[in-house]
Amino acid sequence: MKRLLLLVLLFTFPFVCLAQTPKEKTQKDKTSTQNKAKAKSKTSTKKTAITKPTKKDEPQAPVVDKTLEACTKAESKLEQAHRQIEENQYWVAEELLNEALVLCPGQELKYKYELAWTYYLMKEYQKAIKILDPLTKQPDCPADVYQLLGNSYDEAGNESMAIVTYDKGFEKHPKAGCLFLERGNIAYKRSNFIGALFYYEKGIEQDPSFASNYYRAAQIFLSSSEEVWGIMYGEIFMNLERGSVRSQEISRKLYDTYHSEITFNVSQISVNFNDPTIVYSDSKTRPNLFPENYESALLKACYGKNNITLNSLIDIRKRFIPIFQRESPTFKNVLFDYHKQLIDLGFFEAYNYWLFGYGNTNEAGVWISQNKAQFDRFMAWFNENPFPINPDKVFSRYKME
């Protein structure tokens, strides 16, 4: 039995070895394959190194302009600051603007001005002055820096220094409408209306696209007996500053002025837009004839009417233009030329409902709702076509002499 067992073991041993050998060989072959692959990879890398492209052909990594990136972040903080200011969160705005200054020191003037404006709104006038005064030493200091600095002095109780600041601004910016505005405001505060009008109207002539001087001049004239100039300045103002609270105010005043100064009774029509009490004319030899010609043409345009509504006023103003331009060609001006353009385009009616809409909201609202397509066409054109005022097309009282 032992002999038989031994024979069986001897006979089966080679088969066991043969069964295990392929597994070991497979593992060894796998390792060899990896080594060859590594060797092949090294060889390939070496060959690639020989044919490696030159630096000129290599793709370049994008260069990040860190200054531009920082200034973009600063601009975002400025926008956030503006939103905080609208919500009266001045302290939050102050922090955001200081962060913007750190991010983008290359635009120091811009962000310091905004910071000073924030302090001005906070009534921290001395802080605003401390920031703004050094900025005026810069050669590229804009006029609105002098304006804000002067206003800060004025609000801090130093009117004389405010005037000095505005006048220094004129040395760099002799045609700056904002500086004429502030000099006029100083005179207005002293109830010196003639002096105020001198600066407002000079500002209109020098910087005709700056809206605030028209607004101030219109306010004075519409509160006087020389309403004709307030009518002209007020309407131009509304075209330059569309949709603002001030524009709504002037819309009401314009309508009320036409309503009160054109009167009807049984036997006659009366038009009174010029009873000079402020300054009649800048001329030493003759009065300004524009108001008389204006009243004459307007009176003729009123024939056949018996009251002032928005509808009748628009019809009167439409009749007025050809009469005035025919009878007073020497008084050609940008506003009446604009009226003629609107009439030719078929937009004059819609324009007047826009112009006087806050003077008679009920009538305007009814007309606009009933003529929505017409009004929308006008507004689309209106928004694409700014009022054509420029230094060659200036309207002022003294240009009409």
C-alpha positions in Angstrom: 0.0 0.0 0.0 2.8 2.4 0.8 4.5 1.5 -2.4 1.4 2.2 -4.4 0.9 5.6 -2.6 4.5 6.6 -3.5 4.0 5.7 -7.1 0.9 7.9 -7.3 2.7 10.8 -5.8 5.6 10.5 -8.1 3.3 10.2 -11.1 1.1 13.3 -10.2 3.9 15.7 -9.1 5.0 16.8 -12.7 1.4 17.7 -13.6 1.1 19.9 -10.5 4.2 21.8 -11.5 3.1 22.1 -15.0 -0.2 23.5 -13.9 1.5 26.2 -11.7 4.2 27.3 -14.2 2.0 29.3 -16.7 0.7 31.5 -13.9 4.2 32.5 -12.8 5.2 32.9 -16.5 2.2 35.1 -17.2 3.1 37.4 -14.3 6.7 37.5 -15.5 5.6 38.2 -19.0 3.4 41.0 -17.8 6.3 42.5 -16.0 8.4 42.2 -19.0 5.8 43.9 -21.2 5.6 46.8 -18.7 9.4 47.1 -18.8 9.4 47.1 -22.6 6.7 49.6 -22.7 8.7 51.8 -20.3 11.8 51.4 -22.4 9.8 52.1 -25.6 8.3 55.2 -23.9 11.7 56.5 -22.9 12.9 56.0 -26.5 9.9 57.7 -27.9 10.4 60.6 -25.5 14.0 60.9 -26.5 13.0 61.0 -30.2 10.3 63.6 -29.4 12.9 65.7 -27.7 14.9 65.8 -30.9 11.9 67.1 -32.9 10.5 69.4 -30.2 9.0 72.5 -31.7 10.7 75.8 -31.2 9.4 78.4 -28.6 7.9 80.4 -31.4 5.5 77.5 -32.2 4.6 76.7 -28.6 1.1 77.9 -27.5 1.5 80.7 -25.0 -0.5 80.7 -21.7 -2.9 83.7 -21.5 -1.4 86.6 -19.6 -3.7 87.9 -16.9 -3.6 91.7 -16.5 -3.8 91.9 -12.7 -4.3 95.7 -12.8 -7.2 95.5 -15.2 -8.7 92.7 -13.1 -8.4 94.8 -10.0 -9.9 97.9 -11.6 -12.8 95.8 -12.9 -13.5 94.8 -9.3 -13.2 98.4 -8.2 -15.8 99.4 -10.8 -18.1 96.7 -9.4 -17.7 98.2 -5.9 -18.5 101.7 -7.3 -21.7 100.3 -8.7 -22.5 98.7 -5.4 -21.7 102.0 -3.6 -24.2 103.9 -5.9 -26.9 101.4 -5.0 -26.1 101.9 -1.3 -26.3 105.7 -1.7 -29.7 105.4 -3.3 -30.8 103.6 -0.1 -29.1 106.2 2.1 -26.6 103.7 3.3 -23.7 106.1 3.1 -21.4 104.3 5.6 -21.6 101.2 3.5 -20.9 103.2 0.4 -17.9 104.8 2.1 -16.4 101.4 2.9 -16.9 100.2 -0.7 -15.3 103.3 -2.2 -12.3 103.0 0.1 -11.9 99.4 -1.1 -12.1 100.5 -4.7 -9.4 103.1 -4.1 -7.1 100.3 -2.8 -7.9 98.1 -5.8 -7.4 100.7 -8.5 -5.1 103.6 -7.4 -4.5 104.5 -11.0 -8.1 106.0 -11.1 -7.6 107.9 -7.8 -9.4 111.0 -9.0 -12.5 109.1 -10.0 -12.9 107.2 -6.7 -11.9 110.1 -4.5 -14.5 112.3 -6.1 -17.1 109.7 -5.5 -16.0 109.3 -1.9 -16.1 113.1 -1.4 -19.6 113.2 -2.9 -20.6 110.5 -0.4 -19.3 112.7 2.5 -21.1 115.7 1.0 -24.4 113.7 1.2 -23.5 112.8 4.8 -23.0 116.5 5.5 -19.4 115.7 6.4 -18.2 118.8 4.5 -14.8 119.1 6.0 -14.0 115.5 5.0 -15.1 116.3 1.4 -12.9 119.4 1.3 -9.9 117.4 2.6 -10.3 114.9 -0.2 -11.1 117.4 -3.0 -8.7 120.2 -2.4 -5.5 118.2 -3.3 -7.3 117.0 -6.5 -7.5 120.5 -7.8 -3.7 120.6 -8.1 -3.8 117.8 -10.7 -3.5 119.2 -14.3 -6.5 117.1 -15.5 -8.8 118.0 -12.7 -12.3 118.3 -14.2 -14.8 121.1 -13.6 -17.1 119.1 -11.4 -14.4 118.7 -8.8 -14.3 122.5 -8.4 -18.1 122.5 -8.3 -18.3 120.0 -5.5 -15.4 121.6 -3.6 -17.0 125.0 -3.8 -20.4 123.6 -2.8 -18.7 121.9 0.2 -17.2 125.3 1.3 -20.6 126.9 0.8 -22.5 124.4 2.9 -19.8 124.6 5.6 -20.6 128.3 5.8 -17.6 129.7 3.9 -19.3 131.3 0.9 -16.3 133.5 0.0 -14.1 130.5 -0.3 -16.8 128.8 -2.5 -16.6 131.8 -4.9 -12.8 131.6 -5.0 -13.0 127.9 -5.8 -15.5 128.4 -8.6 -13.4 131.2 -10.1 -10.3 129.0 -10.0 -12.3 126.4 -11.8 -13.1 128.9 -14.5 -9.3 129.4 -15.1 -9.1 125.8 -16.3 -12.6 125.4 -17.6 -13.9 128.8 -18.9 -17.0 127.2 -20.6 -18.1 124.9 -17.8 -21.8 125.1 -17.4 -21.7 123.7 -13.8 -19.5 126.5 -12.6 -21.8 129.2 -14.1 -24.7 127.4 -12.4 -23.0 127.6 -9.0 -22.0 131.3 -9.3 -25.7 131.9 -10.3 -26.9 130.0 -7.3 -24.7 132.2 -5.0 -26.4 135.3 -6.4 -29.8 133.7 -6.2 -29.4 132.9 -2.5 -28.8 136.6 -2.0 -32.0 137.4 -3.9 -29.9 139.0 -6.6 -32.0 137.6 -9.5 -30.4 139.8 -12.1 -27.0 138.6 -11.1 -28.2 135.0 -11.0 -29.6 135.3 -14.5 -26.3 136.7 -15.8 -24.5 133.5 -14.8 -27.3 131.1 -15.8 -27.7 132.7 -19.3 -24.0 133.0 -19.7 -23.8 129.3 -18.9 -26.5 128.5 -21.5 -24.4 130.3 -24.1 -21.1 128.7 -23.2 -22.3 125.2 -22.5 -25.7 124.8 -24.2 -26.1 121.1 -23.5 -25.9 121.6 -19.7 -29.5 121.4 -18.6 -29.5 123.0 -15.1 -28.9 126.5 -16.2 -32.1 126.4 -18.4 -34.0 125.0 -15.3 -32.8 127.8 -13.0 -33.5 130.5 -15.6 -36.9 129.1 -16.4 -37.8 129.1 -12.7 -37.0 132.8 -12.4 -38.9 133.8 -15.5 -41.9 131.7 -15.0 -42.3 133.3 -11.5 -42.0 136.8 -13.1 -44.1 138.8 -15.5 -41.6 138.0 -18.4 -42.9 134.5 -18.9 -42.0 134.2 -22.5 -38.4 133.5 -21.6 -39.5 130.9 -19.0 -41.6 129.2 -21.7 -38.6 129.0 -24.0 -36.0 128.0 -21.4 -38.3 125.6 -19.7 -39.2 123.6 -22.9 -35.6 123.3 -23.9 -34.8 122.1 -20.4 -37.4 119.4 -20.6 -35.9 118.2 -23.9 -32.4 118.0 -22.3 -33.4 116.4 -19.0 -36.2 114.0 -19.9 -38.2 112.1 -17.3 -36.8 113.7 -14.2 -38.7 115.1 -11.2 -37.5 118.6 -12.2 -38.9 117.9 -15.7 -42.3 117.0 -14.2 -42.2 120.3 -12.3 -41.5 122.4 -15.4 -44.2 120.5 -17.3 -46.8 121.7 -14.8 -45.4 125.2 -14.8 -45.5 125.5 -18.5 -49.1 124.4 -18.8 -50.2 126.6 -15.9 -48.5 129.6 -17.5 -50.2 129.1 -20.9 -53.5 128.6 -19.0 -53.1 131.8 -17.0 -51.6 134.1 -19.6 -54.0 133.3 -22.4 -57.5 134.5 -21.4 -60.8 134.6 -23.2 -63.9 136.8 -22.7 -66.9 137.6 -24.7 -65.3 140.3 -26.8 -61.6 139.6 -26.9 -58.6 137.3 -26.4 -55.7 138.5 -24.3 -52.1 137.2 -24.4 -49.7 138.5 -21.8 -46.3 136.8 -21.7 -44.1 139.9 -21.4 -44.5 142.7 -18.8 -40.8 143.3 -18.1 -39.8 143.7 -14.5 -36.4 141.9 -14.3 -34.1 142.8 -17.2 -35.8 143.9 -20.4 -32.8 143.9 -22.7 -29.0 143.7 -22.8 -29.1 146.3 -25.6 -28.3 150.0 -24.8 -30.1 151.2 -27.9 -33.3 149.2 -28.3 -35.5 146.8 -26.4 -35.6 143.1 -27.2 -38.4 142.7 -29.8 -38.7 138.9 -29.6 -41.4 139.0 -26.8 -43.6 141.4 -28.8 -43.4 139.3 -32.0 -44.0 136.1 -29.9 -47.2 137.6 -28.4 -48.4 138.9 -31.7 -48.1 135.5 -33.5 -49.6 133.7 -30.5 -52.6 136.0 -30.4 -53.3 135.3 -34.1 -53.0 131.6 -33.5 -55.7 131.8 -30.7 -58.4 133.1 -33.0 -61.4 130.8 -33.0 -60.6 129.3 -29.6 -62.5 130.1 -26.4 -60.6 128.2 -23.7 -57.3 126.5 -22.9 -57.2 122.7 -22.7 -54.4 120.4 -23.8 -56.2 119.9 -27.1 -56.8 123.5 -27.8 -53.3 124.5 -26.7 -51.7 122.0 -29.0 -53.7 123.4 -31.9 -52.7 127.0 -31.0 -49.0 126.1 -30.8 -49.2 124.3 -34.2 -50.8 127.4 -35.8 -48.3 129.6 -34.1 -45.1 128.2 -35.8 -45.9 129.2 -39.5 -47.2 132.6 -38.4 -44.1 133.4 -36.3 -41.6 132.1 -38.9 -43.3 134.0 -41.6 -43.6 137.3 -39.7 -40.3 137.1 -37.7 -37.6 135.5 -39.8 -34.9 137.3 -38.0 -35.8 135.5 -34.8 -35.1 132.0 -36.2 -34.2 129.7 -33.3 -33.5 126.0 -32.6 -36.7 125.4 -30.6 -39.2 126.6 -33.3 -37.2 124.8 -36.0 -37.6 121.7 -33.9 -41.4 122.3 -33.7 -41.5 122.6 -37.5 -39.6 119.3 -37.8 -42.1 117.6 -35.5 -45.0 119.0 -37.4 -43.6 117.7 -40.7 -43.0 114.2 -39.2 -46.5 114.1 -37.8 -45.3 113.9 -34.2 -46.2 117.4 -32.9 -49.4 116.3 -31.2 -47.9 113.4 -29.4 -44.9 115.6 -28.4 -47.2 118.2 -26.8 -49.0 115.6 -24.8 -45.6 114.4 -23.5 -44.5 118.0 -22.9 -47.6 119.2 -20.9 -48.7 115.8 -19.6 -48.0 116.6 -15.9 -49.9 119.9 -16.3 -53.1 118.2 -17.2 -52.7 114.5 -16.3 -56.3 113.5 -16.9 -56.6 114.8 -20.4 -53.1 113.6 -21.3 -53.8 110.1 -19.9 -57.0 109.7 -21.8 -55.4 110.8 -25.1 -52.3 108.6 -24.7 -54.5 105.5 -23.8 -56.7 106.2 -26.9 -53.7 106.8 -29.2 -51.2 104.4 -27.8 -49.7 103.3 -31.2 -49.2 106.9 -32.3 -47.6 107.9 -29.0 -45.4 104.8 -29.0 -44.1 105.7 -32.5 -43.3 109.2 -31.3 -41.5 108.0 -28.2 -39.4 105.5 -30.2 -38.3 108.3 -32.5 -37.9 110.7 -29.6 -35.6 108.4 -27.7 -33.4 107.9 -30.8 -33.2 111.6 -31.7 -31.8 114.0 -29.0 -32.8 117.6 -29.0 -30.5 119.3 -31.6 -28.8 121.8 -29.3 -25.1 122.6 -29.8 -22.7 125.6 -29.7 -23.9 126.6 -33.2 -27.6 126.4 -32.3 -27.8 128.2 -29.0 -31.0 129.8 -27.8 -30.7 132.6 -25.2 -32.4 135.9 -24.5 -29.5 137.9 -25.8 -29.3 135.9 -29.0 -32.8 137.1 -29.9 -31.9 140.8 -30.0 
